Amino acid sequence: MPKNMKRLWAVLCCIGLLTGCDRLVEDESSPATTNSPAATDAETSETSTTEGDSTPAPVDFTLAPYPLERSTCAMMIPSTFQVDSPSILSESVSLSGESPNDAINLMVYDAWDETEFASFTEDDLFSMIYYSVTLPELQYFKEAQLSHANGLSYKAYIGEAVGTIDGEPTYINILSVNCPDTGKMYVLSMRDQDGEYQAYREHLADYLYLGKNGFVAENDTLIEAPAPEPIVYTNDELGYTIHLPETWQQADEEMKEYLRTNVTYDYDSLDIFIDRSLNSLTIAAKSLDEFSGSSALNSQTFYAAMDQAKEWMTGAGGNELVASKSCEIGTYPAYQLMIDHTAGATPSTSVSWFILQDDDHQQMMCISYRYYEDTDAAFAEEVLDCISFQEVIPS
């Protein structure tokens, strides 16, 4: 192998993970299976206590707004609950109460088919979120109506079960909302030991907010966020301008820091954009100043190195090369890779372009679009139309 091809191989090994050899979205494990509360005559009862139980003293709490970033939903929560370590790249969130066995969870799944959801059962509901209680007994299961759906079409069910933890009565209430308008199913739940939060958990449908544009907190309440605007962004260091639809936004520093640690290793500059479905578009570059003079890369050595490097890029378990080809983007030689990623709970596909930019300053630019649903595949054909390139100015 020529010397400069070996050196390019080393560069590709550093930046090749942009093709998706690690996940851009944290895996959410499938809900653990458990024995759902058995349907009994208690199904039609809406009381949360069994005969002979004393009524618990209610907890005094105020409600606080909790908008979910990058999501179309939000919730009002008791101020006595605190957010656990939030997931950087997920719409789901967990909160803990002052008691170690009190918890609130919001999980966001893909929407079910409307016909399928029409036959949703209590077993389906209580399999959505697993809470470790002993011998849960169903108290009720019924349809629910949201107080804050903001004109969206949906269908919802709510249910309650009571069991024990360490011999203490523990209540579980779960609300599941299937919303075809947003393509999501929202599952809000509460585990309440001793039943002190009955006033909250039995009215979950009043505290979940759905809207087309998401929500922001204002004056201790939630208001729907304004409609997003299309993105126009220029990065002179990388040498490009991008135009993206209003469904996209640029990743914040927290997310970029996560990716610096977990996904990408070596680069000179990096931009990340995400959409409401958590599909991602990553644009990064690596200087090729080491390839200078007689060692400067040309299209022939670039294509030859990429033909060999693609085997390494798809060599990790769960990555399958779908297609690859040499091409040109503008006046630059480029190489396209399409990879299926099957590891983890959520399969995905990435379409990536490696571009050898050879102006006065050589650099390798990587553009990678990663998506999770086949319905989002078409945007891969539009990615390059969204980007215009400009001469890279060395810093």
CORCORDA-V684669 format. One record per residue. D_FIRST is the distance of its C-alpha to the first C-alpha in whole Angstrom. Layout:
# CORCORDA-V684669
<<D_FIRST> <D_FIRST>>
This chain:
# CORCORDA-V684669
<<0> <4> <6> <8> <6> <7> <10> <11> <10> <13> <15> <15> <16> <19> <20> <20> <23> <25> <24> <27> <25> <28> <32> <33> <37> <38> <39> <43> <44> <46> <49> <51> <53> <57> <60> <61> <65> <67> <69> <73> <76> <75> <72> <75> <76> <75> <76> <73> <75> <77> <81> <82> <79> <80> <79> <76> <77> <75> <72> <73> <70> <69> <66> <63> <61> <57> <55> <51> <49> <47> <49> <52> <54> <56> <59> <62> <62> <64> <64> <64> <61> <57> <54> <52> <48> <47> <44> <42> <41> <43> <47> <49> <50> <52> <55> <58> <61> <63> <64> <61> <62> <62> <59> <58> <55> <54> <51> <50> <48> <48> <51> <53> <54> <57> <59> <57> <58> <62> <62> <61> <62> <63> <60> <58> <59> <59> <56> <54> <54> <55> <57> <58> <62> <64> <66> <66> <69> <68> <71> <70> <68> <68> <67> <67> <67> <65> <67> <64> <62> <62> <63> <60> <61> <60> <62> <62> <63> <64> <65> <67> <67> <68> <67> <67> <65> <66> <70> <70> <70> <67> <67> <64> <64> <61> <61> <58> <58> <56> <56> <54> <55> <52> <50> <51> <53> <54> <55> <58> <59> <61> <62> <65> <67> <71> <71> <71> <69> <71> <72> <68> <66> <69> <68> <65> <65> <66> <64> <61> <60> <58> <57> <55> <53> <54> <56> <57> <59> <62> <66> <65> <64> <62> <61> <59> <56> <56> <54> <50> <49> <46> <43> <42> <40> <38> <35> <34> <32> <30> <31> <33> <36> <37> <40> <41> <44> <46> <45> <42> <42> <40> <39> <41> <40> <41> <38> <36> <36> <36> <33> <31> <32> <31> <29> <26> <25> <23> <25> <27> <29> <30> <33> <34> <37> <39> <41> <44> <43> <40> <37> <35> <33> <30> <29> <27> <24> <22> <22> <19> <20> <18> <16> <18> <19> <16> <14> <15> <14> <15> <16> <13> <10> <12> <13> <10> <9> <13> <13> <11> <13> <16> <16> <16> <18> <21> <20> <23> <27> <29> <26> <26> <23> <26> <24> <21> <21> <19> <22> <24> <26> <28> <26> <23> <20> <20> <19> <22> <22> <25> <26> <29> <30> <32> <33> <36> <39> <38> <35> <34> <31> <29> <28> <25> <23> <20> <21> <19> <22> <22> <25> <26> <25> <21> <21> <20> <23> <23> <27> <28> <31> <32> <35> <37> <40> <39> <42> <39> <36> <38> <37> <33> <34> <36> <34> <32> <35> <36> <34> <34> <31> <32> <31> <29> <31> <29> <32>>
